[in-house]
Amino acid sequence: MKIMLVDDERSIQKAVEYIVRENGYQFCYVDNGLEALAVFTRESPDLLILDVMLPGLDGFAVCEKIRAFSDVPIIFLSAKGDIVDKGIGFKMGGDDYLVKPFSSMELDFRIKALLRRPHRVDDEPNNSDEVLKVGDLEIRLNEYEVYAGGEKVDLTSKEFEVLTFFAKHRGQVFTREQLLDRIWGLDFEGDTNTVTVFIRRIREKIEADPAKPQYLLTVWGVGYKFRPK
């Protein structure tokens, strides 16, 4: 597996490279946003660690461009840890957001967690033919593909994980706190707004009218549920 870092701080580059190589992964690095897209395309990394404040093109813009053609897991790094910045990061397609300064162990945990997630399909045996169907929505678990109204929907690995979780617990109501614990994990530093952002992003992709959702439903005052059969 290969991990790519985009960051203009030499100290961060050294720290991340050490963590990556200690785990036996390949490592590539670029120090500005303008070169990031070309290097990403050439190197085809399995995970991208992306600083927000970059010369040339900021990390949010880089992420948005990459999301147009790839669902590779993306971890944002930033010295800015307020909820607005985190919300922008998730809206642009990020899967995780780590505030500087951070511990090597914490980054290590987050890298391993993301690399375990569904988009690693090429590394796993083809041992399931399960398909979840609700109305015009079809979730192909084996292929990690989603179709709405017969059209393929491009979801990030995290969006796919969230949608699949709901589909497997059809009709069950979850609070945003429960969703954070069940999907993001107890050690996740974000808040419940993260769930709201992901629900909105998924609705925009699978719902005919996101303002009147038919699949991911809001239970006012409680949380969310997936449409029952």
Helices and strands as residue ranges (DSSP letters): E 2-6, H 10-22, E 26-30, H 33-43, E 47-51, H 59-67, E 74-78, H 83-91, E 96-99, H 104-115, G 118-123, E 131-134, E 137-140, E 145-148, E 151-153, H 157-168, H 176-179, I 180-184, H 193-206, E 216-219, E 223-226
